């Protein structure tokens, strides 16, 4: 059943629909959330760049400040460069880890330990950061929807087309308001508005050096893994060692 938020809450996350996400992956997601918030307090945008950036109107500046924090280069940005197969194997391995028995072979056990101790936090912090960028994108588009309603009510020209309004009005997310499903991500809509209204403050919103498509590809694969797990109602432990090995090979080949 779809639950609709009040007007003030809609300003933040829009309409809400409960979406299934496995408890294992969701718990990992929440742990990464705490870690990401703690680390974000230690990362600052280059001071010269921040000083020269022209201020935007308050609601848009808030989004830009959030994006500056979320898109500052990090030690885990390398995950955007990995291919789909490697990303899928990494997230499936993370999901399976706590549900599979310990490996008896010492060499395989050492490889598994290397991945989970050295890289797991990178993959989870990375996907949580991307999820927050998706939330900020949706917040910006909902702000556009509200501004469009105001200007149309005052008799001015519309800011959004009817098709764009329809897209934003269909956005859904988890009932905790935290996780954003790939179906609710539409960077093309924002690009259309920025192109149509180059003098509007939203046209100056900057999402950083990494293409949104590259970021959201990671989030989409994260959800693919989780939804596949829900369909199978479990994990295939026989594949864990080979998956971890494949991911480590890909990571080590980058060195």
JOVENTA-V793671 format. One record per residue. SS is DSSP state (hx for helix, st for strand, lp for the rest). OMEGA is omega in whole degrees, 0 to 359 (* if undefined). D_LAST is the distance of its C-alpha to the last C-alpha in Angstrom with 1 decimal. Layout:
SS;OMEGA;D_LAST + SS;OMEGA;D_LAST
This chain:
lp;180;48.3 + st;176;47.1 + st;181;47.7 + lp;180;48.2 + lp;173;47.5 + lp;186;50.0 + hx;182;49.8 + hx;178;48.1 + hx;178;45.4 + hx;177;44.9 + hx;184;44.0 + hx;188;40.8 + hx;175;39.8 + lp;179;42.4 + lp;186;44.0 + st;170;42.6 + st;178;42.4 + lp;177;41.2 + lp;180;38.1 + lp;172;37.1 + lp;187;33.8 + lp;182;33.2 + hx;181;34.0 + hx;182;30.8 + hx;180;28.5 + hx;178;30.8 + hx;177;30.8 + hx;180;27.0 + hx;182;27.3 + hx;175;29.9 + hx;178;28.0 + hx;179;25.1 + hx;180;27.9 + hx;180;29.1 + hx;182;25.7 + hx;180;25.0 + hx;180;28.4 + hx;182;28.0 + hx;184;24.7 + hx;178;26.1 + lp;182;28.8 + lp;184;26.4 + lp;180;24.8 + lp;175;26.9 + lp;177;26.8 + lp;188;26.8 + hx;180;30.5 + hx;180;31.4 + hx;181;30.2 + hx;183;32.2 + hx;184;35.2 + hx;181;35.5 + lp;181;35.1 + lp;181;38.6 + lp;175;39.8 + lp;172;40.5 + lp;191;43.4 + hx;185;42.9 + hx;179;41.9 + hx;178;39.3 + hx;177;38.1 + hx;178;37.5 + hx;180;35.2 + hx;177;33.3 + hx;178;33.0 + hx;181;31.5 + hx;177;29.1 + hx;179;28.1 + hx;185;27.2 + hx;184;25.4 + lp;174;23.3 + lp;181;22.2 + lp;181;18.4 + lp;180;16.9 + lp;182;13.9 + lp;179;14.0 + hx;181;14.4 + hx;182;11.2 + hx;178;13.5 + hx;185;15.5 + hx;182;12.9 + lp;180;12.9 + lp;185;15.7 + hx;183;19.0 + hx;180;18.7 + hx;179;15.6 + hx;180;17.2 + hx;180;20.5 + hx;181;19.4 + hx;182;17.7 + hx;177;21.0 + hx;177;23.2 + hx;179;21.6 + hx;179;22.2 + hx;186;25.7 + hx;192;26.4 + hx;186;25.2 + lp;184;28.4 + lp;181;30.6 + lp;180;29.5 + lp;179;30.7 + lp;180;28.7 + lp;181;26.9 + lp;180;28.9 + lp;186;26.4 + hx;181;24.6 + hx;178;21.4 + hx;180;21.2 + hx;179;22.3 + hx;178;19.6 + hx;179;16.9 + hx;180;18.9 + hx;179;19.2 + hx;181;15.5 + hx;187;15.1 + hx;180;18.3 + hx;187;18.1 + hx;190;14.5 + lp;186;14.1 + hx;182;17.7 + hx;178;18.9 + hx;182;16.2 + hx;182;17.3 + hx;176;20.9 + hx;179;20.9 + hx;183;19.3 + hx;178;22.0 + hx;177;24.7 + hx;179;23.9 + hx;177;24.0 + hx;179;27.2 + hx;175;28.7 + hx;177;27.9 + hx;177;29.8 + hx;180;32.6 + hx;176;32.8 + hx;179;33.0 + hx;178;35.8 + hx;179;37.5 + hx;182;37.6 + hx;175;39.0 + hx;174;41.6 + hx;176;42.6 + hx;180;43.1 + hx;180;45.3 + hx;178;47.4 + hx;178;47.8 + hx;179;48.8 + hx;180;51.4 + hx;183;52.8 + hx;178;53.1 + hx;179;54.7 + hx;180;57.1 + lp;178;58.2 + lp;179;58.8 + lp;179;55.9 + lp;182;53.6 + lp;178;51.1 + lp;180;47.4 + lp;172;46.2 + lp;178;47.5 + hx;179;49.0 + hx;179;46.1 + hx;177;43.6 + hx;180;45.8 + hx;180;45.9 + hx;182;42.1 + hx;181;41.8 + hx;179;44.7 + lp;181;43.0 + lp;179;39.9 + lp;178;39.7 + lp;179;37.5 + lp;181;37.6 + lp;175;40.7 + lp;178;38.8 + lp;186;37.9 + lp;186;34.2 + lp;182;32.3 + lp;178;32.3 + lp;180;32.5 + hx;178;30.9 + hx;183;34.4 + hx;183;35.2 + lp;182;32.5 + lp;180;33.7 + hx;181;32.0 + hx;181;34.0 + hx;179;37.2 + hx;179;36.2 + hx;179;35.1 + hx;180;38.6 + hx;179;40.3 + hx;179;38.4 + hx;182;39.3 + hx;183;42.9 + lp;185;43.4 + lp;181;41.4 + lp;177;43.6 + lp;180;43.2 + hx;183;41.1 + hx;180;38.8 + hx;181;37.7 + hx;178;36.0 + lp;184;33.9 + lp;181;30.2 + lp;175;27.5 + lp;188;24.6 + lp;182;22.0 + lp;179;20.5 + lp;178;22.9 + hx;180;25.0 + hx;179;24.6 + hx;179;20.8 + hx;187;21.6 + hx;173;24.5 + hx;179;22.8 + hx;180;20.9 + hx;179;24.3 + hx;179;26.0 + hx;175;23.7 + hx;180;24.2 + hx;178;27.9 + hx;179;27.8 + hx;183;26.5 + hx;181;29.2 + hx;175;32.0 + hx;178;31.2 + hx;179;31.5 + hx;180;34.8 + hx;182;36.1 + hx;184;35.2 + lp;179;36.4 + lp;181;33.8 + lp;178;30.5 + lp;184;29.8 + hx;181;28.6 + hx;182;28.3 + hx;187;25.2 + hx;184;23.4 + hx;181;21.6 + hx;178;20.5 + hx;179;19.3 + hx;179;17.2 + hx;180;15.8 + hx;180;15.1 + hx;180;13.3 + hx;178;11.1 + hx;180;10.3 + hx;180;9.5 + hx;181;7.3 + hx;179;5.4 + hx;179;5.5 + lp;185;3.8 + lp;*;0.0
